[in-house]
Amino acid sequence: MVKTAEEIALMRISGRLLGSVFEMLDTLDLAGMSTMQINDIVERFIRDDLAARPASQGQYGFEYVLNSSINEVVCHGVPSTADIVGEGDIINLDITLEKNGFIADSSKTYIVGEASPQARKVVAVARGAMWAGIRKVRPGASLGDVGFAIEKHAKKHGCSVVKEYCGHGIGREMHEEPQVLNFGRPGRGLRLREGMTFTIEPMVNLGSRSTVTREDGWTVVTRDGKLSAQFEHTVAVTSNGVEVLTLRQDETV
């Protein structure tokens, strides 16, 4: 679980490249595009512009380079030519990238056009929940501290946190130990040490936290049909705090 300084330096490269993928997506008007079009744009950018590998493609039999989760889709949405992003939608794009043998993982929920106040709310709460968790990361803190901060933020704003899916260790493999739950008790769970690298990725629902998986075996949706949003970063525990390896230019810790 603990990486050397040299390994984290390589993860920093992967993270910076993945951040640039989202910065590219920020320039696009997603309205009217199919999720497959977005997938193909991202694949070309990762392979051709960044000379990197989309790490999700082929993982667990998944054929595509990203998950595209629109509105009530919580996670693992599958790109399709039939799924067209509409005005007022929210869409989470979850992307992984491997360079020099190390993987970075990040996601962002985009608001497309003039979305409803409720849509804007769940996106803002999900973003805030992620940062609440990230700001608890430091040597000696516990994973329970991180999860508690995430859920507390969501509940404070009248939203719920999905509990079946969580963050994870990451490095040479996409999914390593430990599991990083989006709920917990302060002071409980694994103690954080300098050099640990993992993702923090809360999925926040506007209504109930309950989910159901569609017949395709991938797509997870809210059971009540209400909106869901997610944000994710890959982080490293430093000597005195946290480094966000996938930080984008428009963000500050």
N, C-alpha and C positions, 0 to 999 in steps of 0.2 A: 504493500500500500504506500510505503514511503519512497519517494523518488529522490535521486541525487540532484545536485545543482545542475549537472550536465543534462540530465533527463528533463528537468523542468525548463531548461533553456530551449530544448527541442520542442517541448509542449507549447512554449510561448510562441514559437514560430507558427505552429499549427493553429493556435488560437488567434493570432493576428491575421492569418490568412482567412480563417473562417469569419472573423469580424468584417473583413472586406467583402465577403459574399453578401452579408446583410446590408452593408453600405451601398453595394450595387443594387440590391433589391429596393432600397429606399428611393432610388431614382425612378422606379417604374410606376406606371399607373396600372394597378392590378385589375381594375374594373374591366370586365369583358374578356379577360384571359381565362383559359381553362387551367386547372391545376396541373395538367400534363405539360402545357406550355411553360409554366413556371418551373416545373421539374427539369425540362430540357434546357432552359436558359441557365439554370443553376449548374447543371451537369457540364455544359460547355464552358462556363466560367471557371469552375473548379479544375477541369482537366486541361483546358487550352490556355486560359489566362494565368492560372496559378500553378500549373504543372503539379497538381496534387491529385489525391484520390478521394472520391466520395465514399466515405467508409460505410454508409448504410446500405449501399447497393450490394446485394448478395448476402448480407447479414441475416441469418435466420430465414433464408429463402425470400427475402424482400427484394423486389426487382428495381426499385427506384432510388433516387438520391436524396429524397426528402419525404417527410410526412406533411400533408396539407390538411389542416383541420379547420373546417368552416362552421361558424356559429355554434350549434349544439354539439359538435364533435369535440370531444375532450382531448383525444390524442390518437396517433397512429392512422390518421386519415390517408387513404391511398390515392395518389395522383390519377386523374382520369380525364379523358377528352370530353366527357359528358358533364363534369362539374365546372360550371362557369362562375367565376367570382362576380358578385353583383354589387351594385351601389348600396351602401349601408351595411354590407357584411363585415364581420371580423374573421380573420383567417390567421391561424398559427402556422408558421413554417418552421419545422424542426429539422436541422441539418447537421451532419457530421462530416468531418474532413480529416484525412490522414496525410501527413507529410513526415518524411524521415523516420517512419515507423511509429509515430505517436499520433494519437487521435484527440481532436477537440470536438465538443458537442455544445450546441447552442440553439435557442429558439426565440422567436419574437412573434407576438400577435399584432397584426396590422389592422388598422381601422380603414376601411375602404369608403372614401367619400363622406357623405353626411350621415353618419350612423346615429342611432337612437341614443338618448341619454343613458339608458340601461346598458347598451353595448359599450359605451365609453366608460361607464362605471366599472364593469367587470374587467376590462382591459387595464384600467388604472390600478385596481385593487390587486390584480395578479402581478403586475410590475412591482408594486409596492411590497407585496408579500415576498417576492424573490429578494429584493434588496434588504428587507428586514432580516431574512435568513443569512444573507451574505455578510451583513455587518456584525453578526455574532461569531464569525469565524476568526479564531486566533488560537495559538497554542494553549492548551489547558482547558479550553472550552469543551463542551460536550455536544454530540449530535442532538441530544435532547434540547439543548439551548437553541439550536438552529431551527428544529422542527416546531418548538413552542412559539418562537417569534413569528414564523410563517403563519401558523394557524391563528395566532392572536390577532395579527394584522387583518386577515381575511374576515374573521368573526366580528372584529370591531366595525367593519364596514358592511355587515349584514350578508356576507357571502360565506360559502363553505369550501373546504379543501378536500379534494379527492384523495382517498387513503390507499387505494389499491395500487397506485403507481407512484414512483418516487425517483429521487436522484440516485447517483451511483458513483463508485470509484471509476477512474478512467486513466488510461495511459497507453500502453501498447495494445490493450484490448479496450473495446468500447464499454463493456460492462465488467468492472472489477469490484472487489469489496472496498468500502462498506456500502450498504444501502443507506441512503440519506432520506429519511422519512420527512414528510411535510407536516408532521405533528410530533409532539413529544412532551416530556417533562423536563424542566430546567435541572441541570446537573446530572441527568441520567444518560446512559448510553456511552458509546465509545468516546474516549478523550482524544482530542485533536492534537497532532504533533506536526512540527515543521516538516514540510516535504510531502504531506498528504495532498493528493489531487482528487477532486470529485466534482460532480455537477450538483447544482441546486436548481430545481425545476418544478415549482408549485403549479398545479392545475387547479384553478379557482372557478367555482360554479356560482352562477347568480341565484340558483335555487338549491335544491337538495344535492348532497354530495354523491348520491347513488348513480351508478352508471350501468350500462348494458353494452355488450359487444354485438355488432351486427353480424349477419350471416357470412360475410367475407372473412371472418376470423381475425381481422385487424382493427377495423374502425370501432372506436369506443365513443359512445355518445351519452349525454345526460339522460337519465331515466325519465325525467319530467319534461324533457324537450327544451329546457331553458339554456341560455347562453353559457359558454365556458371559455376561459382564456388561459394562456400559459406563457411564461417566460422562463428562460434557462440560460445559465452561464456555467462555464467550466472555471473552477477556482483552484488556487494552491494556497496551502497554509504556509505563511512566512514566519520569520523569527518573532515578529511582533504583531502579526495581523493576517491580512488576506491580500492576495493578488488575483484579480479577475483576468484570466488568461485570454478570454474571448471578448474583452471590453471593446466597444466600438467608439469611434471618434466623438460621437454626440453624447457619450455617457461619462459620468464621473462616479467614483465609489463613495 
